[in-house]
Amino acid sequence: MKELRVDNLSKSYGDKLLFDDISFLIHTNDRIGLIGINGTGKTSLLNVLAGKDTFDNGEMKHPHDFTTSYLSQTTEFNGEDTVAQAIFTGESPVLRAVHHYELALKELEADGQNIQAQKRYIQAEELMNKEDAWSADTNAKTILQKLGISDISKRIKELSGGQEKRVALAQALIQEADLLLLDEPTNHLDYKAIQWLESYLKQYRGAILLVTHDRYFLDKITNRIFELSFGKLHEYRGNYQVYLERKSEREASELTAEHKRKQLYKQELDWMRAGVQARGTKQRARIGRFNELKDNLNQSQEKAQVDINIGTTRLGKKVIEAKNLSLTMGGQCLLKDFNLLIQGNERLGITGKNGSGKSTLLNVLAGKLTPDSGIVTLGETVKLAYYTQQTEEIPEDVRMIKYLQDVAGEVRTATDGVVSVPDMLERFLFPRNSHGTLIRKLSGGEKRRLYLLKLLIAQPNVLLLDEPTNDLDIDTLTILEDYLNDFEGAVIAVSHDRYFLDKTMKKLLVFQGNGKILEYFGSMSDFLESNDSLEAESEETQVKKSEKKPDLQSPAKPAVKTKLSYMEKKEWEVILTEIDELEQELEKLQEEMNLQTSDFEKLHTLQTQVDDVEGKIAYKLDRWEYLSEFAED
């Protein structure tokens, strides 16, 4: 069993301490999730472990034949290389054999009569046999296919940014290293690819250390959690759910210890103020202990609040209406006679296949892209904020606080209070001592968090969010999710993050490609479960059809539905009663919420139940409308 040992590792970036004297072991079959807010050093730690960056102090030990494969957030491919050349770049004999074979095969396919090409192909084939590399070649092509990369002869420069990131992921997986390092592997993956990646990583033979914002993914994959906080590494045994439980216990214990420290600090402060004349060894030790207590208190006070409670401007009944939108780009149909009506307090999640038009729809709604046909109308009171995948140009030599104060000097809260910009920065996980930091010194994730806060403090009433979970840490996402649950305006979000969609959205638009868009009332998890059932049922039907003898008669015309099936009749008989019962349940929940004015945990639970019941009512009403077309009078 191969093992990586890290002892007393420390690293600083400029005047910022990223990790201080941290130690840990990584064993084969470990599945470790690395957690921490943006800017705490997660990517820096991965870079150090991958050998792409140095460290200030400490030691790393592992066997001489220990191998590491790394998916970083930035790709470093040669644009002129083909996909095949990019993914089979590596030091192992197996990868070199596959690389030579793919090049020889391509050359032979281009000119099958070329004698030299035939010879090179025979030599490459012999090398594949010698290294027993055929399974690696098959595995590589399977990985690429599952990640949506079908043409390995394409040059890297011809790919989109998302496709290039998926090629980088394929390259990391194909290496089959002793330690697989993954920095946000689910970015640019659709929900089907994420499900496949979960199954693949569960069977991976080496150790895995990953950074991800996808909490469902983290929960299913990991058996250990590393949390980076204020330069220290806290380790938890178990998956993400266990981590949350253990962290809650640790923080409760820290609160008790914090109270004791404050009491001791008060005593020591009284002693310091007394101005003790004698400065012997004991007194010097006591002064040192006082300074240490002071530093610990300052650090503990840097833990940010999470309630951002920003108010919104008034929103009328009409928000956004799209009529008969059609759009074709690059020969691909993205929207076809698409209609959409957004009303106040809408929660619409958009998900589906990569490249099927999800971000395109947001650009059309935001007026950044003109459709081939159709119109988009915004209500007169709409104040729109659009969080795009690419952060706007931010002046690098401006300080954080100035960047926000140019938008608003202060922020009105939902309860008509006022919060200063420094307070808002703290609540958005920027410690007060960092507010004067120049933007160029921030990490990529910190810049995204600052950009998001800038949009929110402008107090919009309609939010368009394009992949908001990419590049944001889990703590920031939790703040955003809580904000959206209290937000009084409309939200339309493109995302593949199942946890985010489950927690914030009530309805889904699932883009299936070629302009086909499925509308679904309910959570993302419910959709995936129902979709898996439908796919399994479809596969079973296809198998049964293939077993039947062919019908030699002329094909019958498809039957037109004119009446309800037996099961639909049963559903029709009770559906109005069920709707009535759900509406009564909703009234009771709303009454109970009105009685709960201070128990926020109870209110959150009740709100979740209200959202669930409202979704069920919407679904039942849709079913009633459909069934009524065929019900007999």
C-alpha positions, 0 to 999 in steps of 0.5 A: 500500500503506497502512502503520501506523508506530509509533515509540518507543511507551511506556505505563504503567498505574499503577506498572507499565510495560507497553511501553517504547520499542517500534517496528514497522511494519504493512503490508497483508497482514501477519498478526501474532500478538501473544503474551505472558503475561497482564498484559504489555500485549497488550490495552493495545497493541490499545486504543492502536492502535485509538485507544481509549486513550492512550500516554505517549510515542511516535508513530503514523503512517498515511495520513489515510484509514487505517481500523481495526476492533477486536474487543475482549474486552468488548462495548459494544452498546446492549441495545435495538438489534437485531443488524442495527443493531449490526453495521452501525454504522460510518462508511463509506458502504457500511455506512450504506447497508446499515444504512438498507436493513435498517431499511427492509426490516424496516419494509416486512415489518411493514406492506407496505401502508404508503406511507411504508414503501414510499417509504423502502424504495425510497430505501434500495434506490437508496442500495444501488445507488449505493454498490454495497453489495449484496455487503457486505449478502450478505457480512454475512449470510454471516458471521453465518450462519457464526458461528451468528447467524441472526435479525438482528432479535433485540435484543442484550439477548436474546442470550447472552454468547457470541452477543453476542461473535460479533455483535461479531466479525461487526461487526469483520469486516464493516467490512473495514478496513485494519487488523483488530485481534482480541482472542481471536477464537476465544472462544465459537466452536465448531470449525466456526466456527473452521475457517471463520474461518481460511479467511476471515482468509486471504483478508482484504484488509487487515492483521491483528493478533490476540491468541489462545491457539489455537496451531493458529489462530495457526500457520495464520493468521500470518506475523509474531509480536510477543512482549511481554516485560518491556516490550520487543517481540521480532519474529519473521518466520514463523508460530507454529512458526517463532516457537518455533524462533527463540525457542529460539535467542534464549533459548540465546543469552541464556543465554550472554550471561547467564553472561558478565553474571554473571561481569562482575557478580562482578568489578564487585561485588568492585570496589564492595566494595573501596571505591574512594576516588576518584570521578572520571568513570570511577569514576562511569561504572563504578558506573552500569554496575554498577547496570545489570548488577544491574538486568539480572540481577534482570530475567532472574531474574524468568523463571519456572519452569514445573514446578508438580508439585502432588500429589493426594489418593488416588482410588479406582476409582469416580470419577463415574457418570451414569445415564440423564441427561435434561435440557431447558432453554428447550425444547431437549433437552440430555441424553437418557438419557445415561450416563457412567462416569469412572474414575481417570486419565480424560482426557475432552474435551467439544466440539461445537456452541455451546448444545448442553449441554456446560457444562450437563453439567459443572454436572450432574456438579458438582451445580450443576444437577439433571437432569430425570431420572437420577442422578449418583454420586461416589466416596467419595474424590473431591475435586472442583475445578471451573474455571468460565467465570466466576471466583468472587467474589475480594476485590479488596482482598486481596493475591495471596499472602494469597488463596492462603495462605487455601487452603494455607500450603504445597503438597505435591508429587507426590514428597512434597516441600513447596513454599511459596506464593510459589514456587508463584506464581513457577512460575505466572508471577507474579514474586516482586516482584508477590506483594504486589499487590492483586487489583484491580490485576491484569488479567482474564487474571491474575485467571483465572490466580490463580483456576486456581492457587487450585483446583490448590493445594487438591490435588484428584483430579478436575478439571472444566474449562469452557473453560480456554483462554479468557482464559489466555495461551499460557505459562499453558496450556503449564504447565496442559497439562504439569500435566494430563499428570502429574496422577494424577486424572481430568480432564473438560474442555470446550473448542474449542481443538484444540491443548489437546484434542490434547495432553491428552485421550484420548477425546472427547464431541462434542455435536451438538445435540438430545441427540445425543452422539458418543463418539470415541476419539482426538485432536481433529485425528483426529476433525476429519479423519474428520468432514471425510471423512464430510461430503464422502462424505455430500455426494457421496452426496446428489448421486448420489441427486439424479441418480437417477430417483425410485423409484415403488414403495412404499418398502422397509423399512430392512434390519436388519444381520445379518452382516458386510460383506466389508470387516468380515470382513477386519477381523474376521480380523486384529483380535485379532492387531492388538490383541495387537501393540498391547499388546506395543508398549505393554509395550515403551514402558512398559519403556523409560519405566521405564529413563528416569529423568532424560531428561524430554524423552525421557519426554515423547515416550514418554508421547505414544507410550503415549497414542497406543497406548492410544487405538488399543487402546481403539478396536480393542476397541470395534470387536471388540465391535461386529464380534463381534455379527455374526461367524459362529461 
